[in-house]
């Protein structure tokens, strides 16, 4: 056991989950993948089999202590979230831990890379959670290998089938996340393939993400804004709720009373059609000069897609603007 490493943290603001208290049930960095974009660096403990790491009662004790401190400080908690230093489903005691943590009175979320969804025991244990996020970066075997760098024992077809099986039996909130890497999986056809799979999976929401922190590999770059917007549009055509996660956690959709900040908050998550932007300006008594200024300052980008004009928050503001 490495109880000195196991920890809970937060609660922290999360666009997806509100106020989230994180649970780290995996020692660093034990994972089934070694994704090129991982903010924790390359995987040092590669594996494909489940194992026992911490005693569930020890995890419960740590989480209870965090909850007590949060409640004393009047900090709200919306979810207790398994988002560890590795892949949470590698923990063979995950199901027991979810059962114990539910006694704390908060909803349970798990963020997984989906790699072990081909296993029935993993699907059953994840089914205990109230909210589950599944990763899906590519349906192409060669791209999956290059992007996620999976353990050699894993099979993409088994993972995809497991995801579909899980979606059929799961009664909680199911979401997906697709991380886009420049010139790797951000092309139009690969995204259309992902969208086709999501149409079968039918998650409650599909997230489109980009690397926002230093990745495991320096060459894993953020896509161009046009690629992100295109992915969003393609996926939103098959999923009612699609959303971009491009690194502005904490202020998305915040009501500031400042039209510029409100506009940037919305476009950080949802590229907005010109009509929607004009409607927002009308409601706030603003005019188009605000948009022109944001574009000139490098805060906003104008994108043409399928005959429509969209506006999205620029991922990297122009230096000195």
Order of alpha helices (4+ residues) and beta strands (2+ residues): beta-beta-beta-beta-alpha-beta-alpha-beta-alpha-beta-alpha-alpha-beta-alpha-beta-alpha-beta-alpha-beta-alpha-alpha-beta-beta
